[in-house]
Amino acid sequence: MVRVILVRPGATDYDLQGRIQGNLDIPLCADGRAAVAQCAEALLPLQPKCVYAPESEPARQTAEVLAEVLGCRWRKIDRLENINLGLWQGMLVADVRLKQPRVYRQWQEQPETVCPPEGEMLDQADERVKAALVKALRRHKASDTIAVVLPEPLFSLARRFIAQSELGDLWSAGKDQPPFEIHSVELENLLSGSTP
């Protein structure tokens, strides 16, 4: 089994302000860079062979720091930009809850049924996540450990796919959560839909 470490990018100013980032490129803030350095130290004993990340600014910056501290390389994952949350991007989560309470609740309970105004559906991002993870896993031997940096909600989509778990509340995903999660993945089981 390949050991997959799912890593959340360090925080940006938008995260600290409670704003929706989506696929906007916002650099890590000072707190975010410090948290990534601590995360990298915690990952040292796991010795990942490679760090994968999409091209988005916070994910790329996180991957660069991890790769440097861990003494490995980082690779860009193609076609894995974060979900386009359209007109919600840049808004405070609290404003969406106040101005669009029905849609906010629907995104909480059934996110697959919601398309943010001028954004994309979650299932489009879900297919990109699955394809990218399968492609990355096929590059590695069963004894390898890899790290994959993904912003929310891609992180939650990846966890659901590789751990065969529930999606959870995407409005609160990543808040007060550990910076990384470790999963053992058997590619054949993943492709067949079996529980790892």
N, C-alpha and C positions, 0 to 999 in steps of 0.2 A: 504494500500500500504506500502511496505517496502521502507524505505528511504536508498538509496545506495550512499555512498560517495566514488567515485573513486579517489584514491590518487596516485600521481606520486612519485616514490622513490626519495630520495635526490640525489644530483649530485655525480658523481664519477669523478676521474681525466680524464677518457675517455670522459665524457660529456664535461668537460671544454676544452679539446683539440679538440673536434669535431670528435672524433673517433667513429666507429660503435662498439657497445658493444655486441649486440645479446644476446646469452646465456652464455657469459663469466662471471665468478664471480669476480667482481671488487668491493672492499669495498667503502663505502661512503668516500668522502674527507671531510676536515674540513668545507668547505662551505656547503656541502650537509648535514652534521650533524646539523649545525646551522639552515639551512632552515627547516629541519624536526622538530626541536624543536619549531620553530615559527608556523609551520603548526599544530602541536599538540595543541598549545595554542589556535589557531583559531578554532579548532574542539571541544574544551571543551564544549561550549554551546549546541552542537548537541548531546552529550552523546551517542556515539555509544556503542552498547552492546558487539561488538566483532570486531576485526581487522583481516581480512584474507589476506594472502600473499603467493606467491610461495616461494620455498626454496632458490631462488637466493640471493646472498649476499646483494646487495643494497635493494631489497624488504624486506628481512628478517630484516635487521638492521633498516629500516624505520618502519616496523611493531612493532618491539620491543620497540622503542622509543615512538611511538604513544600509544601503549597499556599501557606502564608505566605511561605516563602523563595523559591519559584518565581514568586510573583506571579500565581497562577491560583486557581481555586476548586476545592473538593473536593465530590464528590457521593457520596451513600450508594448502594450497590448493594443493592437489595432482595433478600430471600430468599437472601442469601449468608452466613449465619452459618456459622461453622466446623463441621466434622463433630462430632457428638455422640459422644464416645468413652466415654460411660456411666461405669461404675464404675472405669475406668482413669484418669479425670480426677483430677488431684491426686496420683496415684501416681508414684513414681520409675520411670523406664524400667527401671532395674536390678531393681526389685522385680517387675515384670511378667516380665522375662526369667527370674528366679529361681523365681517362684511358678507361672508358666504357660509353661514352656519350649516346649511344642508349639505353643501359640497364638502366642507371640512369633515363633517361626520361620515359622509360616504367614503372619503379617502381613508378615514380611520378604519371603517368597518369592511369595506369592499374596494380597495384601491384599484383593482383590475378593471372596475367599471367607470373610472373617472378619467377624463382627459382634461388636464389643466387648460385654461384658455390659451390658445395658440401654442400649446405644448404637444407632448406625445403621450401615447398610452403606455402603461407599465409593461404590457406584454411585448412591446417592441424592444424595450431595454432588456427584458427577461431573456429573449432569444439571443441578443448580443452577448449577455453574460454567460449563458450556457455554452455558446459556440467558442467564446474566448477561453473559458476554463478548460474545456475539452481539448482544445488545441494546445494550451500550455501543458496540461497533464500528459499528453502524448509525447512530449519532448523529454520526459523524465523516466528514470528507472523506478521500480517499486520502492527502493530504499531511500529515495531522495526526499529532501525537505525543501519546499519552496515557500516564498512569501508573496502574497498578492495584496496590493494596496488598492482599496476601493472606497470611494465616498458613498454615503447614503443617498439614495436607496439601493444602489448597486450592491453594497455590502450585504444588505438583508436579502436581496435576490440571490446572491452567491451562496449565502448560508443556507437558504431554503433548498437550493439545488443540491449542494454537496452533502448536507446533513439530512436531507429529506424532512425538513422541519417546517413549522408554520411561519408565515411571513411576519406577523405581528403588526403593531401600530407604527406606521411609517412616520407619523408626526413626532413621535418620541424616540425613534430609532437612533441609536448612537449616543443619546444623552445619558450621562452617568453610567456608561458602559466601559468595560476594559478596552484598552487600545488595540488588543488583538485577541483572536480565538484560534485554537488549534484543532484541526480535523484530520482524521485519517481517511483517505479516499482510495477506493478500489475503482478504477476507471470502468471496468466491465460492469460492475454493479450500478454505477452511476448511469451508464448508457442504457441499461436495461430497466432502470427505475427501482432496483432493489435497494433496500436499506443497507448502508455500509456496515 
